[in-house]
């Protein structure tokens, strides 16, 4: 099936602010769907009378859905175009949100959360591919950083909205809110979003797609950038899994109060992403990436030290988490852009695979945190330190001189071309 295409914009052209806003907000719905639920986790534990070892599946099922669906979404974006896949995905998210609001058991809620993730998984994949459609490598990194900054508003507003909704109504109202947001964004995209898929986009068959995955996984630039994002995301989701319960025990935080706290952290993430957008052109993506992971490592290590020393200090934990999340904001857009920059002709596939790997690694960290959590900061701190340390190591391993494309990719391109010939 052929998708309508537009010629790529000149690389020096600045994208319209409304275009950046739409892609940023659409991408942010995935984070909103996650972060808005965080303040309600203690309430869900009481409602379903379960412990965090089971409750973590409310988070992990969402991550699993994102991880499994994103490679498929990337292939669909390359096959049918970015716009139609986005519209179908957001419609699916809206439907799953309604199902979640009517869940009568933890199992039903987990299934609905998985379905939500399957739908919204297209957002970041399509947005990154659309940016790469219209920009060269350096411009794509900067544009994606600004889109990430817009997207960062979602985790700022989500916990605030989630905490207030839980306090005023109940946890079911959260998913009604998700439904309304998805419908509004769906209408906006129908009205204003145009197709950007280049006419020369390679559409791989199933076998070629798996061969392309193999080529990408052997490419050092792709794997190191992806691992940076994997472990940085994993550290963040480790805290998401039980942060609300931990701070409720340590500092008697209500859901609304934790929503305010989480908004502060999300604001730090947004500031970090904004900084990355401004300084990358001057200092280079690799240098900024290493500095961002180093900042997160300092934050993760400080959190672990406070936990091991049994220091109960809200200011100390806040400072540690601000450093961790600000470094995440600097790191994530650069790692995401770096994973696809060497392969513009298959941006959707590369984008989907890198995002999927990050979500699956994050899911493993979330599950591990859920089972390890014993109500103390120590059970969380060592996981934060481990994730940020591994992310920093991956950033150090990124080559300072990347090839434009590997010989293996040339061979894969020839095979794909032969497959698509009549």
C-alpha positions, 0 to 999 in steps of 0.5 A: 500500500502506498502512502501519500508523501511530501518532499523533505523540507530543506535541512536548514528550514525550521519546523513550524512551532505547531508541528513541534507542539503536536509531535511533542504533545502526541509523544507525551501522551505515552509518558502521561499515561504512565506518570498520571497513574503513579500517585494512585499506586498506593490506592490501587494496592488498597483497592485490589488488596495486593502487594507491590510484587503484583502491583508493579504489573500495572507499570510493567505491562505498560512497558511490555506493551510499548516494548513489544509494539514499537518495532512493529509500529516502526515497520508499519510507519515505513510501510503505510506512512506515519500519519495513518498509523498514528491515527489508528494507534491513538484510537486504540489508546482511547478505547483501551482507556475506557476499558481500564476505567471499567476494570473490576480486578487487577488482572483486567486493569493490567490487560487494559494497560497493556492495550493502552501501551500497544496503541500509544507506542506509535507516538514516539516512533512516528515522531522520531521518524518524522523528524528524521524525514525532514532533517539531517543528522545534526538538525534532527538531534536539535529538533528532537531535543525541542520536541522532547522539551515539549513532551516533557510537559506531560510528566510535569502535568500528569502527576499533578492531574493524577493526584488531584483526580484521585483525591477528588474522585477515584482512580477510575477517573484517571482513565476517563481523563486518558480517553478525553486527551486521546480523543482531543489529540486524535481530532487535532492530528486528523485536522492538521497532520500531514504525511512526511514519509519520503518516497524513497523509504525502503519497505522491508519484508518480514525476513528483511526486517529481521535481517535489518534488526541484525544489522542494526544490532551489529552497528556500534553507533546504534547499540551504544546510543540505544544502551544509553537510553535503555539504562537511563530509562530503566533507572527512572522506571525503577523509581516510578514503580515504588516511589509514591509508596516509598515517599508515603512511608518516609515523608507521609506524602499524599497522592496529590503531594507526590504529584507535586514532587513528581512535577518538580522532577519532570520540570528538571527533565524538561530543563535538561532536554532544553539545555541539550537542544541549545548546547549540542550544536556548540559542543557536539552530541557525544560530549553533551551525552557523556556529561548528561549521563555523568550528572545522572550517575552523581544523582543516582549515587547520592540517592544510594548513599543517602539510603545506605546511611539511613539518612531521612532527608527530603531535601537530600533525596530531592536533590539526588533525583533532580540531578538524575532526571535533569541528566536524563533530560539531557541524555534521552533526546541525544541517545534517541537521535543518535540511534537513528542518525546513521540509518535515515532510509530506515528511520522507522525500523531503527526508531522502533527497535531502539525504543523497544529495547529501552522499554523491555530493559525498563520493564525488567528493572521495574519488575526487579524493583517491585520484588526487591522493594521492602519499604526502604530506600536501600531497596531502590537506591542500589538499582538507581545507581546501577542503571545510571552507571551502566548508562554512563559506561555506554556513553563512554563507549560511543565512538567519536568517529562514526561511519556514515553507514556500514557495508552490511547496510549496503548489502541489506539495502540491495537485498531489500531492493531485490525483494521489492522488485516485481 
